[in-house]
Amino acid sequence: ARLGAGPEEENLKKIMSGAVFKKNLPRKELVNLMEKSHILCHPSTEEGFGIVLIESLAADTPYIALNIPAIKEITFNGKGGILAERNDIKAFSKAIFDLLKNKNLYNSKQLEGKALVNKYFWKNIAQETYEYYRRVANV
């Protein structure tokens, strides 16, 4: 299934006959789909934060995304998935194939993802913020 919406939605519908397009799903249904998925493919070239990648990793689903600054930053250079170079459709396709065919690679990306997701728990973020302010205030 293709989740979400974007400026290329109509073009994608034309070239992806038979694909199911879903958007504005209830949270529970979205999480359920992510948990059932083998891979999250995220070819966005203009991402501000990429929370969908963190959500995917929380669902134990590795991702494939483009190697753009925001994605690179939030994934700590591709932890939990594979980053393909922008405009390199062959590399993106190969990453899909590699994750589906190489169980060791897939399992290692799942483990990386679990470790990365822990960095984004609110409790951990709050603690890091508190420690930062303590350091800056010299308390």
C-alpha positions, 0 to 999 in steps of 0.5 A, a space after each residue: 500500500 502507498 500511505 500518505 499524500 504528496 505532490 506526485 500522488 496523481 502521477 504515481 497513481 497513473 504508473 502504479 496500477 493496482 497499488 492501493 493508496 491510503 491517506 488520513 488513516 486512524 493512528 491505530 490502522 497506520 501503526 498496524 500497517 507499519 507493523 505488518 510491512 517488511 520495508 518502508 520506502 520513503 523516496 522524499 526529496 524534501 523532508 523536514 524531520 522524517 518522523 515516519 522513519 522513526 515510526 517505522 523503526 518503532 514498528 520494527 520495520 527497516 526503511 529505505 530513504 534518500 540520503 538528504 540532510 534531514 534524513 541523514 541527521 535523524 537516522 544518524 547516517 542511516 541507522 535502521 535502514 538504507 540511504 540511497 543517493 538522490 536520483 539513483 533509482 537503481 541504488 534505491 531498487 537494489 536497497 529494496 532487493 538487498 533488504 528483502 533477500 539478505 536476512 542478516 542485513 535485515 536483522 541488523 537494520 532491525 537491531 539498529 532501528 531499536 537502538 535508534 528509536 530509544 533516542 527519540 522516546 520523550 523520556 530520553 529527550 526530556 532527560 537530555 534537555 534537562 542535562 543540557 540546561 544544567 550544563 549551560 547554567 553550570 548548576 
